[in-house]
Amino acid sequence: MMEWVKILCLVLLVFSFSSEADELMDRALKLMDETPLIDGHNDLPWQMRDLFNNQLNDVDLHRLNSTHTNIEKIQHGRLSAQFWAAFVPCDTQYKDAVRQTLEQIDVIHRMCDKYPDDFKFAASSQDIMDAFEQNKTASLIGVEGGHSIDSSLGTLRTMYQLGVRYLTLTHSCNTPWADNWLMDTESNPVRNIGLSEFGKQVVWEMNRIGMLIDLSHVSEKVMNQVLDISKAPIIFSHSSAYSICKHKRNVPDDVLVKVKTNRGIVMVNFFNDYVTCNEHATLSDVADHFDHIKKVADASIIGFGGDYDGVPRVPVGLEDVSKYPDLVVELLRRGWSDNEIKDALGRNLLRVFRDVENVRDSLRNTKPDDKPIPLKEVQNPCRTDYGYSDKSSSTCAQSFYPLVLVLALLNKLL
């Protein structure tokens, strides 16, 4: 008899847990039906280049299974808006970074054109809400790395005209005007300029045109400098909490507090190495970052920044973009209120976006900044100097001419 009682109790316990989980999932999905889930960073466009050389005609995003992201997974994950990363590697800097970035911008536009029933191109906060009402995924563009503008405010403005709505000031390499996070990992960094005078021009011009400033990947010094001078809220499109995982790609507590003052947002990254500082992580570990940022600053500065298709490892339970509802369930289980969940899902990013647009509108009578970066800060063997009064001999042909003479002489001697 006692055995039957034990079995019955066990069955009732399992049923109770299952019922609670079902209730939390129902509540999570209801919240996601009411508020758009906006993710700050996804590298599917880079996968299009890496796997298919941007030949989108050869790809079916409904059936593609070699990536974290496809249309079916997006729909299961209730992903309402995505900032697609127009990323090109750091070794394109001083070479063809601008061309390759334009090609990544093009592939994002073509994704929207090829799948009009699923994606809707978006370039404003209102566009996100319009797409949400149409049950489509709002598709926005973020350029990941300041090397993509080749130290040119004109290029920055042109990319804005093409629909780019955020620029990550650096990737994992310095630009001539801003330091990246790797500078914080060296005991004697090769330089420590933080943000140069031209870097400040970039920040203020982004404020003027209404482009979101993304501080993921920058050094801590640059984080603080930008937070001190920006007229508009900033974003960290895919970064986590440094106190939980002491990786320099993450955001320290004192910066989290400044982000709250700035009314910005930190969109939590799912990459294992930034979640637990090792190769293994779980969904619960990611939720720890949400909890910590909420404790140190507030739920009003938190968002989702999965970094899917840009990282080699993601946590157990967050294997692809279909798993967002499971993370929402975990936050609910930890006691997050409906309002806090809605803020993290998308209301925080929408607020930041609207504030950036409002700053842009307030600066509409401000002239574009057309002062170029000093030539000495960008001289390299393959950069011409047209327009500068302090001419240099920095063209490829001139720089390599002595080498050509040496090779010719060696050829004669041999």
C-alpha angles and dihedrals in degrees: 000000000000090000090056090050091052091049092049091049091050092050091049091049092051090047090050093052091046092049092050091049091050091050092051092048091050089050092047093050091048090054090048090051089055099042128037116246105226119192119199102210139024126159100203090121089060089052087055089058097039096046103029107015087243092298092145092171087072094052131082107200089192092062103027106123103168092081138062088242135059133138095264091051090047091054094047090048093052089232103176101175133016133189101215112208117238091202131169123175124263093248088072089067112117088011125061103329094126094050093047092047090052088053090053091049087051094052091053091052089048091051088058093046094049095049105034093155091058108029130045119190111237132192103165142041089255091052089059092054092045091054091046091054089050091050092241130127109255106228117208131174127235120180108219109213136024090234085077092073094049092224091298126132088194090058090048091054092045091053089051089054088053090057104268109150103178137031122200100218093222138002117207092309134066122256119210087262108035139039123230129222094266089073087070092057096059125084089210108024117200088239140357108197094133102191116358125213089265089049088058089052089054091052094049093045089052088052090050097050096039101249119151114243111226117202099185109123097020126117120263090250091056091048090057096041093052093045088053097051109028116109090203136050116275133216137218097208096193116006135115138206117296094205090061096043115016097217117135091231087069130082121258120227095249089055090048088057091050090050089057090052089048090049089233132137140243112208108204118240120222098204107127093225091058094040102051102000090243138073096270128069140148136213088258090058090056090050088055088065091051090050093048096049089047090051096047098039118357143278086260092077099048130103143152120271105164099173088211116179090016098077134057096222134041130177126274105263093029099066096144143350092286090073101069093103090058090058090049088052090053092051090050090049088054092056104264111158124235090252093051091050092050090050092052094043096058117310092090094053092044090053092050092047092050091048090052089050090049091052089050090052092049089054096047092116093052113105120240114264106249099169106121126221112269110271093232089062094057105031112135135149095268103041121099122214104217112157096019117115093208094068120199136187095244102129120119094245095049094045095050096042094092089051090052090053092050092049091048091051092048089050090056093047092049 
